């Protein structure tokens, strides 16, 4: 894919780099006396912004071209880095997260669709695996680098955003040099309410539930993960916290390297099952205060995320034609982010009103129930596909 491919991967990587704030949340909380609910609401302002952006602009890349929309999205992420670097109080964190959400809303649907359309591999799941890998690479770097910079450099709330700004500008430069990909529509773009084509509702439901599961677990990980590690293991090292959280993101990316040849439905099955295992590790880590259990939660949770997210995108890639893909992916992301925001705010409210340990336990049980629901739905569709060819046509097997 050349320059365009590098630009697309950098664009998706910047979606992951929005996690740079996660390692720094405890520092903000200590300096500005912020409650867990305030922290998780700051986190949730990102997906809540996406709920506004995606319904309005979800199909814009189908009309104006993937490259132009990705440039606009990364530019907004660059602006958020400036806001974060200058933040004198918590209101600036909300503004920065809103800018990040708007940028991701423009860039992610366009970037993922562009990867699928420029797939040069013989595997139809290569594109969704690369989307996962790109996002995970950005997230790993953001978590580890922000932790190290905050631990060993002066001005711990500045340097991570300088790095993010530089990388954003480099990504924009790569996209500007990429070939024009405008579809050349004669009609002007207009907002279009997200909708599904006939015959893909079941595939879309399974794919969306799988991605939603990954995002909900990620909400706990990114909004309160640093707080959990600090409180339950009594470590004050930001570098250690960043390294632990970075292990999860690295596990996402490494797993994605091996998923391009795995059928999408098999990936969804594995993602749901491994998520239950990871939630058990999370609950055990919180109860026992064990660094080993936290490491297990990070690694198993990262592997589960990669399976669930990549499997969900793989189902969409199989079921949706190219000219509807941007809008369909935007609808999927919109639903997933709505649940992610609700999870973050809900867990933050429980941690503030009860305790962090109680909030983690309730969240683990709730998300385990969501995982079981996905497994039940997969079982139902698998059984139905054996008895009617019509159902099999609307629920891709991933083969």
ROKESE-819692 format. One record per residue (C-alpha): residue number from 1; residue in one letter; x, y, z. Coordinates in nm, 4 decimals, decimal comma. Layout:
// ROKESE-819692
{site NUM "A" {X Y Z}}
...
END
This chain:
// ROKESE-819692
{site 1 "X" {0,0000 0,0000 0,0000}}
{site 2 "X" {0,3035 0,2297 0,0077}}
{site 3 "X" {0,2617 0,5794 0,1485}}
{site 4 "X" {-0,1142 0,5386 0,1750}}
{site 5 "X" {-0,0708 0,2202 0,3765}}
{site 6 "X" {0,1701 0,3860 0,6170}}
{site 7 "X" {-0,0674 0,6777 0,6543}}
{site 8 "X" {-0,3634 0,4495 0,7231}}
{site 9 "X" {-0,1760 0,2514 0,9860}}
{site 10 "X" {-0,0493 0,5716 1,1491}}
{site 11 "X" {-0,4037 0,7069 1,1493}}
{site 12 "X" {-0,5375 0,3980 1,3259}}
{site 13 "X" {-0,2395 0,4031 1,5594}}
{site 14 "X" {-0,3431 0,7478 1,6723}}
{site 15 "X" {-0,6747 0,6033 1,7848}}
{site 16 "X" {-0,4707 0,3900 2,0220}}
{site 17 "X" {-0,2578 0,6841 2,1304}}
{site 18 "X" {-0,5667 0,8414 2,2838}}
{site 19 "X" {-0,4861 0,6052 2,5730}}
{site 20 "X" {-0,1859 0,8183 2,6740}}
{site 21 "X" {-0,4036 0,9807 2,9387}}
{site 22 "X" {-0,4735 0,6485 3,1117}}
{site 23 "X" {-0,1361 0,6236 3,2862}}
{site 24 "X" {-0,1610 0,9868 3,3990}}
{site 25 "X" {-0,5099 0,9757 3,5538}}
{site 26 "X" {-0,3799 0,9060 3,9095}}
{site 27 "X" {-0,1492 1,2095 3,8836}}
{site 28 "X" {-0,4358 1,4338 3,7785}}
{site 29 "X" {-0,6526 1,2861 4,0545}}
{site 30 "X" {-0,3873 1,3596 4,3193}}
{site 31 "X" {-0,3107 1,7119 4,1987}}
{site 32 "X" {-0,6700 1,8250 4,1447}}
{site 33 "X" {-0,8461 1,6037 4,4030}}
{site 34 "X" {-1,0588 1,4223 4,1445}}
{site 35 "X" {-1,2963 1,1376 4,2357}}
{site 36 "X" {-1,3081 0,8088 4,0395}}
{site 37 "X" {-1,6380 0,9241 3,8882}}
{site 38 "X" {-1,4774 1,2435 3,7580}}
{site 39 "X" {-1,1894 1,0467 3,6079}}
{site 40 "X" {-1,4166 0,7948 3,4358}}
{site 41 "X" {-1,6408 1,0759 3,3102}}
{site 42 "X" {-1,3357 1,2416 3,1550}}
{site 43 "X" {-1,2596 0,9084 2,9913}}
{site 44 "X" {-1,6220 0,8664 2,8803}}
{site 45 "X" {-1,6348 1,2084 2,7126}}
{site 46 "X" {-1,4339 1,0481 2,4287}}
{site 47 "X" {-1,6888 0,7783 2,3383}}
{site 48 "X" {-1,9778 1,0163 2,4109}}
{site 49 "X" {-1,8364 1,2549 2,1500}}
{site 50 "X" {-1,8255 0,9668 1,9058}}
{site 51 "X" {-2,1974 0,9148 1,9616}}
{site 52 "X" {-2,2504 1,2623 1,8176}}
{site 53 "X" {-1,9887 1,2494 1,5422}}
{site 54 "X" {-2,0542 0,9024 1,4020}}
{site 55 "X" {-2,4263 0,9402 1,3204}}
{site 56 "X" {-2,3601 1,2720 1,1455}}
{site 57 "X" {-2,0269 1,2078 0,9752}}
{site 58 "X" {-2,0143 0,8273 0,9684}}
{site 59 "X" {-2,0598 0,8082 0,5900}}
{site 60 "X" {-1,8523 1,1115 0,4944}}
{site 61 "X" {-1,5510 0,9064 0,3816}}
{site 62 "X" {-1,7770 0,7136 0,1408}}
{site 63 "X" {-1,8374 1,0477 -0,0344}}
{site 64 "X" {-1,5190 1,2525 0,0117}}
{site 65 "X" {-1,2586 0,9780 0,0180}}
{site 66 "X" {-1,0803 0,8016 0,3011}}
{site 67 "X" {-0,7583 1,0091 0,2859}}
{site 68 "X" {-0,9199 1,3516 0,3311}}
{site 69 "X" {-1,1273 1,2381 0,6256}}
{site 70 "X" {-0,8290 1,0727 0,7936}}
{site 71 "X" {-0,6278 1,3956 0,7625}}
{site 72 "X" {-0,9063 1,5926 0,9299}}
{site 73 "X" {-0,9340 1,3349 1,2079}}
{site 74 "X" {-0,5627 1,3285 1,2890}}
{site 75 "X" {-0,5556 1,7111 1,2845}}
{site 76 "X" {-0,8169 1,7158 1,5613}}
{site 77 "X" {-0,6107 1,4644 1,7608}}
{site 78 "X" {-0,3095 1,6956 1,7215}}
{site 79 "X" {-0,5198 1,9834 1,8557}}
{site 80 "X" {-0,6164 1,7710 2,1564}}
{site 81 "X" {-0,2483 1,7169 2,2387}}
{site 82 "X" {-0,2010 2,0940 2,2624}}
{site 83 "X" {-0,5039 2,1297 2,4904}}
{site 84 "X" {-0,3801 1,8536 2,7219}}
{site 85 "X" {-0,0293 1,9987 2,7379}}
{site 86 "X" {-0,1647 2,3382 2,8478}}
{site 87 "X" {-0,4377 2,2082 3,0828}}
{site 88 "X" {-0,4588 2,4159 3,4048}}
{site 89 "X" {-0,7654 2,2329 3,5413}}
{site 90 "X" {-0,9986 1,9423 3,4735}}
{site 91 "X" {-1,2177 2,1299 3,2232}}
{site 92 "X" {-0,9294 2,1162 2,9741}}
{site 93 "X" {-0,9200 1,7379 3,0061}}
{site 94 "X" {-1,2828 1,7252 2,8958}}
{site 95 "X" {-1,2094 1,9557 2,6006}}
{site 96 "X" {-0,9085 1,7477 2,4996}}
{site 97 "X" {-1,1026 1,4228 2,5166}}
{site 98 "X" {-1,3836 1,5733 2,3102}}
{site 99 "X" {-1,1328 1,6746 2,0417}}
{site 100 "X" {-0,9834 1,3247 2,0525}}
{site 101 "X" {-1,3270 1,1707 2,0159}}
{site 102 "X" {-1,4145 1,3922 1,7202}}
{site 103 "X" {-1,0836 1,3101 1,5533}}
{site 104 "X" {-1,1216 0,9375 1,6114}}
{site 105 "X" {-1,4811 0,9499 1,4890}}
{site 106 "X" {-1,3634 1,0853 1,1562}}
{site 107 "X" {-1,0488 0,8770 1,1272}}
{site 108 "X" {-1,1369 0,5285 1,2508}}
{site 109 "X" {-1,4215 0,4418 1,0166}}
{site 110 "X" {-1,2307 0,5833 0,7199}}
{site 111 "X" {-0,9035 0,4186 0,8214}}
{site 112 "X" {-1,0523 0,0753 0,8830}}
{site 113 "X" {-1,2493 0,0870 0,5564}}
{site 114 "X" {-0,9350 0,1961 0,3683}}
{site 115 "X" {-0,7366 -0,0946 0,5104}}
{site 116 "X" {-1,0056 -0,3358 0,3972}}
{site 117 "X" {-1,0212 -0,1848 0,0491}}
{site 118 "X" {-0,6429 -0,1830 0,0034}}
{site 119 "X" {-0,5960 -0,5372 0,1307}}
{site 120 "X" {-0,3281 -0,7038 -0,0825}}
{site 121 "X" {-0,3271 -1,0260 0,1180}}
{site 122 "X" {-0,5043 -1,3429 0,0099}}
{site 123 "X" {-0,6698 -1,3528 0,3522}}
{site 124 "X" {-0,9922 -1,1503 0,3825}}
{site 125 "X" {-0,9211 -1,1125 0,7529}}
{site 126 "X" {-0,5778 -0,9553 0,7035}}
{site 127 "X" {-0,7230 -0,6028 0,6992}}
{site 128 "X" {-0,9124 -0,6390 1,0265}}
{site 129 "X" {-0,6017 -0,7910 1,1869}}
{site 130 "X" {-0,3923 -0,4955 1,0690}}
{site 131 "X" {-0,6521 -0,2529 1,2043}}
{site 132 "X" {-0,6209 -0,4209 1,5433}}
{site 133 "X" {-0,2402 -0,4281 1,5246}}
{site 134 "X" {-0,2141 -0,0601 1,4310}}
{site 135 "X" {-0,4397 0,0513 1,7143}}
{site 136 "X" {-0,2603 -0,1760 1,9627}}
{site 137 "X" {0,0824 -0,0468 1,8581}}
{site 138 "X" {-0,0244 0,3110 1,9192}}
{site 139 "X" {-0,1779 0,2203 2,2552}}
{site 140 "X" {0,1290 0,0241 2,3702}}
{site 141 "X" {0,3622 0,3108 2,2893}}
{site 142 "X" {0,1281 0,5633 2,4519}}
{site 143 "X" {0,0996 0,3700 2,7788}}
{site 144 "X" {0,4640 0,2739 2,8165}}
{site 145 "X" {0,6127 0,6020 2,6976}}
{site 146 "X" {0,3753 0,8171 2,9042}}
{site 147 "X" {0,4565 0,6098 3,2133}}
{site 148 "X" {0,8321 0,6426 3,1613}}
{site 149 "X" {0,8158 1,0139 3,0846}}
{site 150 "X" {0,5984 1,0800 3,3905}}
{site 151 "X" {0,8324 0,8799 3,6152}}
{site 152 "X" {1,1751 0,9996 3,5027}}
{site 153 "X" {1,1262 1,3390 3,3355}}
{site 154 "X" {1,0291 1,6785 3,4778}}
{site 155 "X" {0,6854 1,8148 3,3911}}
{site 156 "X" {0,5191 1,4695 3,3841}}
{site 157 "X" {0,1946 1,6101 3,2411}}
{site 158 "X" {0,3626 1,7688 2,9373}}
{site 159 "X" {0,6009 1,5415 2,7502}}
{site 160 "X" {0,3558 1,2673 2,6549}}
{site 161 "X" {0,1490 1,5210 2,4655}}
{site 162 "X" {0,4507 1,6671 2,2907}}
{site 163 "X" {0,5251 1,3179 2,1584}}
{site 164 "X" {0,1608 1,2766 2,0525}}
{site 165 "X" {0,1694 1,6106 1,8691}}
{site 166 "X" {0,4874 1,5218 1,6802}}
{site 167 "X" {0,3493 1,1819 1,5756}}
{site 168 "X" {0,0218 1,3419 1,4669}}
{site 169 "X" {0,2026 1,5877 1,2426}}
{site 170 "X" {0,4117 1,3051 1,0949}}
{site 171 "X" {0,0945 1,1060 1,0212}}
{site 172 "X" {-0,0669 1,4042 0,8508}}
{site 173 "X" {0,2449 1,4465 0,6360}}
{site 174 "X" {0,2269 1,0818 0,5252}}
{site 175 "X" {-0,1427 1,1127 0,4386}}
{site 176 "X" {-0,0908 1,4374 0,2462}}
{site 177 "X" {0,1666 1,2632 0,0263}}
{site 178 "X" {-0,0647 0,9667 -0,0372}}
{site 179 "X" {-0,2576 0,9372 -0,3664}}
{site 180 "X" {-0,6003 1,0987 -0,3911}}
{site 181 "X" {-0,8793 0,8460 -0,3362}}
{site 182 "X" {-1,1929 1,0584 -0,3720}}
{site 183 "X" {-1,4778 0,8486 -0,5186}}
{site 184 "X" {-1,5818 1,1422 -0,7374}}
{site 185 "X" {-1,9501 1,1582 -0,6467}}
{site 186 "X" {-2,1391 1,4261 -0,8339}}
{site 187 "X" {-2,3846 1,4769 -0,5487}}
{site 188 "X" {-2,2716 1,6788 -0,2456}}
{site 189 "X" {-2,2250 1,4947 0,0799}}
{site 190 "X" {-2,5108 1,4994 0,3248}}
{site 191 "X" {-2,5518 1,3333 0,6648}}
{site 192 "X" {-2,7181 0,9958 0,6469}}
{site 193 "X" {-2,8714 0,8137 0,9390}}
{site 194 "X" {-2,6847 0,4859 1,0021}}
{site 195 "X" {-2,8791 0,1908 0,8715}}
{site 196 "X" {-2,8252 -0,1702 0,7759}}
{site 197 "X" {-2,8720 -0,3400 0,4458}}
{site 198 "X" {-3,1151 -0,6276 0,4299}}
{site 199 "X" {-2,9711 -0,9684 0,5062}}
{site 200 "X" {-2,6852 -0,8678 0,7366}}
{site 201 "X" {-2,8661 -0,7939 1,0617}}
{site 202 "X" {-2,7601 -1,1124 1,2411}}
{site 203 "X" {-2,3983 -1,0838 1,1269}}
{site 204 "X" {-2,3985 -0,7194 1,2297}}
{site 205 "X" {-2,5479 -0,8014 1,5710}}
{site 206 "X" {-2,2831 -1,0631 1,6461}}
{site 207 "X" {-2,0011 -0,8428 1,5192}}
{site 208 "X" {-2,1223 -0,5424 1,7185}}
{site 209 "X" {-2,1675 -0,7406 2,0380}}
{site 210 "X" {-1,8158 -0,8815 2,0013}}
{site 211 "X" {-1,6559 -0,5394 1,9498}}
{site 212 "X" {-1,8730 -0,3946 2,2284}}
{site 213 "X" {-1,7495 -0,6595 2,4698}}
{site 214 "X" {-1,3893 -0,5682 2,3893}}
{site 215 "X" {-1,4596 -0,1974 2,4314}}
{site 216 "X" {-1,6410 -0,2396 2,7644}}
{site 217 "X" {-1,3518 -0,4347 2,9158}}
{site 218 "X" {-1,1194 -0,1741 2,7673}}
{site 219 "X" {-1,3185 0,0990 2,9414}}
{site 220 "X" {-1,2306 -0,0438 3,2829}}
{site 221 "X" {-0,8729 -0,1055 3,1793}}
{site 222 "X" {-0,8096 0,2442 3,0408}}
{site 223 "X" {-1,0126 0,4530 3,2844}}
{site 224 "X" {-0,9376 0,2822 3,6172}}
{site 225 "X" {-0,6577 0,0354 3,5420}}
{site 226 "X" {-0,3858 0,2661 3,6725}}
{site 227 "X" {-0,5891 0,3400 3,9873}}
{site 228 "X" {-0,6451 -0,0316 4,0450}}
{site 229 "X" {-0,2764 -0,1181 4,0173}}
{site 230 "X" {-0,1726 0,1677 4,2451}}
{site 231 "X" {-0,4381 0,1034 4,5105}}
{site 232 "X" {-0,4314 -0,2757 4,5240}}
{site 233 "X" {-0,0557 -0,3339 4,4829}}
{site 234 "X" {0,0559 -0,0139 4,6592}}
{site 235 "X" {0,3062 0,0759 4,3883}}
{site 236 "X" {0,3860 0,4415 4,3289}}
{site 237 "X" {0,5877 0,3874 4,0108}}
{site 238 "X" {0,4206 0,5381 3,7069}}
{site 239 "X" {0,6660 0,3523 3,4859}}
{site 240 "X" {0,5577 0,0202 3,6391}}
{site 241 "X" {0,1917 0,1061 3,5905}}
{site 242 "X" {0,2559 0,2057 3,2297}}
{site 243 "X" {0,4526 -0,1123 3,1655}}
{site 244 "X" {0,1755 -0,3319 3,3067}}
{site 245 "X" {-0,0926 -0,1574 3,1051}}
{site 246 "X" {0,1353 -0,1650 2,8040}}
{site 247 "X" {0,1606 -0,5449 2,8344}}
{site 248 "X" {-0,2105 -0,5669 2,7612}}
{site 249 "X" {-0,1850 -0,3451 2,4539}}
{site 250 "X" {0,1189 -0,5410 2,3359}}
{site 251 "X" {-0,0741 -0,8663 2,3792}}
{site 252 "X" {-0,3490 -0,7198 2,1587}}
{site 253 "X" {-0,1020 -0,6411 1,8819}}
{site 254 "X" {0,0984 -0,9635 1,9003}}
{site 255 "X" {-0,2195 -1,1706 1,8943}}
{site 256 "X" {-0,3450 -0,9770 1,5929}}
{site 257 "X" {-0,0398 -1,0925 1,3952}}
{site 258 "X" {-0,1697 -1,4499 1,4097}}
{site 259 "X" {-0,5380 -1,3847 1,3471}}
{site 260 "X" {-0,5459 -1,3152 0,9738}}
{site 261 "X" {-0,5945 -1,6851 0,8916}}
{site 262 "X" {-0,8379 -1,7626 1,1733}}
{site 263 "X" {-1,2074 -1,7630 1,0702}}
{site 264 "X" {-1,3949 -1,4605 1,2005}}
{site 265 "X" {-1,6566 -1,6641 1,3853}}
{site 266 "X" {-1,3858 -1,8714 1,5550}}
{site 267 "X" {-1,2176 -1,5492 1,6667}}
{site 268 "X" {-1,5453 -1,4248 1,8161}}
{site 269 "X" {-1,5893 -1,7540 2,0046}}
{site 270 "X" {-1,2363 -1,7342 2,1447}}
{site 271 "X" {-1,2726 -1,3663 2,2329}}
{site 272 "X" {-1,5862 -1,4216 2,4410}}
{site 273 "X" {-1,4430 -1,7240 2,6244}}
{site 274 "X" {-1,1085 -1,5594 2,6991}}
{site 275 "X" {-1,2836 -1,2449 2,8190}}
{site 276 "X" {-1,4512 -1,4481 3,0936}}
{site 277 "X" {-1,1095 -1,5817 3,1975}}
{site 278 "X" {-0,9609 -1,2312 3,1995}}
{site 279 "X" {-1,2463 -1,0951 3,4113}}
{site 280 "X" {-1,1788 -1,3677 3,6662}}
{site 281 "X" {-0,8132 -1,2618 3,6750}}
{site 282 "X" {-0,9169 -0,8976 3,7184}}
{site 283 "X" {-1,1416 -0,9797 4,0125}}
{site 284 "X" {-0,8728 -1,1990 4,1726}}
{site 285 "X" {-0,6087 -0,9297 4,1255}}
{site 286 "X" {-0,8300 -0,6717 4,2941}}
{site 287 "X" {-0,9111 -0,9022 4,5856}}
{site 288 "X" {-0,5600 -1,0344 4,6454}}
{site 289 "X" {-0,3563 -0,7283 4,5454}}
{site 290 "X" {-0,1258 -0,9559 4,3486}}
{site 291 "X" {0,1004 -0,8071 4,0828}}
{site 292 "X" {0,1101 -1,1504 3,9150}}
{site 293 "X" {-0,2680 -1,1573 3,8802}}
{site 294 "X" {-0,2646 -0,8049 3,7436}}
{site 295 "X" {-0,0104 -0,9129 3,4833}}
{site 296 "X" {-0,2288 -1,2137 3,3971}}
{site 297 "X" {-0,5331 -0,9854 3,3649}}
{site 298 "X" {-0,3426 -0,7525 3,1330}}
{site 299 "X" {-0,2093 -1,0279 2,9075}}
{site 300 "X" {-0,5179 -1,2520 2,8910}}
{site 301 "X" {-0,7422 -0,9476 2,8590}}
{site 302 "X" {-0,5314 -0,8173 2,5711}}
{site 303 "X" {-0,5486 -1,1502 2,3893}}
{site 304 "X" {-0,9261 -1,1649 2,4445}}
{site 305 "X" {-0,9676 -0,8087 2,3157}}
{site 306 "X" {-0,7736 -0,8897 1,9991}}
{site 307 "X" {-0,9842 -1,1979 1,9229}}
{site 308 "X" {-1,3148 -1,0220 1,9931}}
{site 309 "X" {-1,2341 -0,6999 1,8078}}
{site 310 "X" {-1,0702 -0,8615 1,5056}}
{site 311 "X" {-1,3413 -1,1264 1,4796}}
{site 312 "X" {-1,6136 -0,8628 1,4869}}
{site 313 "X" {-1,4508 -0,6543 1,2141}}
{site 314 "X" {-1,3907 -0,9702 1,0099}}
{site 315 "X" {-1,7627 -1,0484 1,0080}}
{site 316 "X" {-1,8429 -0,6960 0,8869}}
{site 317 "X" {-1,5797 -0,7197 0,6128}}
{site 318 "X" {-1,7448 -1,0370 0,4831}}
{site 319 "X" {-2,1029 -0,9171 0,5051}}
{site 320 "X" {-2,0957 -0,5552 0,3824}}
{site 321 "X" {-2,0172 -0,4320 0,0279}}
{site 322 "X" {-1,7504 -0,1653 -0,0174}}
{site 323 "X" {-1,9778 0,1319 -0,0834}}
{site 324 "X" {-2,1697 0,0750 0,2429}}
{site 325 "X" {-1,8724 -0,0198 0,4579}}
{site 326 "X" {-1,7869 0,3226 0,6021}}
{site 327 "X" {-2,1405 0,3902 0,7241}}
{site 328 "X" {-2,1829 0,0349 0,8583}}
{site 329 "X" {-1,8555 0,0456 1,0495}}
{site 330 "X" {-1,9529 0,3833 1,1923}}
{site 331 "X" {-2,2794 0,2356 1,3212}}
{site 332 "X" {-2,0915 -0,0530 1,4793}}
{site 333 "X" {-1,8481 0,1840 1,6486}}
{site 334 "X" {-2,1332 0,4079 1,7636}}
{site 335 "X" {-2,3055 0,1235 1,9484}}
{site 336 "X" {-1,9792 -0,0080 2,0934}}
{site 337 "X" {-1,8767 0,3345 2,2208}}
{site 338 "X" {-2,2180 0,3941 2,3776}}
{site 339 "X" {-2,1696 0,0821 2,5888}}
{site 340 "X" {-1,8086 0,1772 2,6606}}
{site 341 "X" {-1,9136 0,5187 2,7937}}
{site 342 "X" {-2,1865 0,3633 3,0056}}
{site 343 "X" {-1,9452 0,1079 3,1477}}
{site 344 "X" {-1,6849 0,3691 3,2384}}
{site 345 "X" {-1,9311 0,6061 3,4059}}
{site 346 "X" {-2,1112 0,3226 3,5832}}
{site 347 "X" {-1,7927 0,1737 3,7260}}
{site 348 "X" {-1,6713 0,5194 3,8275}}
{site 349 "X" {-1,9987 0,5908 4,0081}}
{site 350 "X" {-1,9792 0,2581 4,1918}}
{site 351 "X" {-1,6168 0,3195 4,2894}}
{site 352 "X" {-1,7074 0,6633 4,4257}}
{site 353 "X" {-2,0195 0,5591 4,6158}}
{site 354 "X" {-1,9038 0,2133 4,7312}}
{site 355 "X" {-1,5393 0,1223 4,6831}}
{site 356 "X" {-1,3061 0,0466 4,3953}}
{site 357 "X" {-1,2982 -0,3225 4,4916}}
{site 358 "X" {-1,6790 -0,3479 4,4907}}
{site 359 "X" {-1,6993 -0,1676 4,1584}}
{site 360 "X" {-1,4509 -0,4090 4,0012}}
{site 361 "X" {-1,6427 -0,7130 4,1272}}
{site 362 "X" {-1,9777 -0,5854 3,9956}}
{site 363 "X" {-1,8248 -0,4934 3,6615}}
{site 364 "X" {-1,6625 -0,8372 3,6283}}
{site 365 "X" {-1,9938 -1,0142 3,6843}}
{site 366 "X" {-2,1824 -0,7872 3,4448}}
{site 367 "X" {-1,9340 -0,8236 3,1615}}
{site 368 "X" {-1,9115 -1,1990 3,2155}}
{site 369 "X" {-2,2883 -1,2037 3,1594}}
{site 370 "X" {-2,2400 -1,0096 2,8344}}
{site 371 "X" {-1,9771 -1,2634 2,7250}}
{site 372 "X" {-2,2137 -1,5516 2,7954}}
{site 373 "X" {-2,4873 -1,3753 2,5970}}
{site 374 "X" {-2,2545 -1,3549 2,2972}}
{site 375 "X" {-2,1690 -1,7252 2,3269}}
{site 376 "X" {-2,5383 -1,8132 2,3440}}
{site 377 "X" {-2,6138 -1,6052 2,0348}}
{site 378 "X" {-2,3276 -1,7709 1,8478}}
{site 379 "X" {-2,4598 -2,1136 1,9463}}
{site 380 "X" {-2,8110 -2,0267 1,8281}}
{site 381 "X" {-2,6914 -1,9032 1,4889}}
{site 382 "X" {-2,4614 -2,2005 1,4457}}
{site 383 "X" {-2,7501 -2,4392 1,5106}}
{site 384 "X" {-2,9780 -2,2466 1,2772}}
{site 385 "X" {-2,7187 -2,2458 0,9989}}
{site 386 "X" {-2,7234 -2,6264 0,9964}}
{site 387 "X" {-3,0968 -2,6386 0,9353}}
{site 388 "X" {-3,1497 -2,3609 0,6801}}
{site 389 "X" {-2,9301 -2,2327 0,4025}}
{site 390 "X" {-3,1024 -1,8947 0,4159}}
{site 391 "X" {-2,9694 -1,8234 0,7622}}
{site 392 "X" {-2,6198 -1,9267 0,6609}}
{site 393 "X" {-2,6305 -1,6703 0,3829}}
{site 394 "X" {-2,6978 -1,3900 0,6291}}
{site 395 "X" {-2,4541 -1,5079 0,8979}}
{site 396 "X" {-2,1080 -1,5567 0,7420}}
{site 397 "X" {-1,9179 -1,8568 0,8672}}
{site 398 "X" {-1,5837 -1,6805 0,8410}}
{site 399 "X" {-1,4425 -1,9609 0,6286}}
END
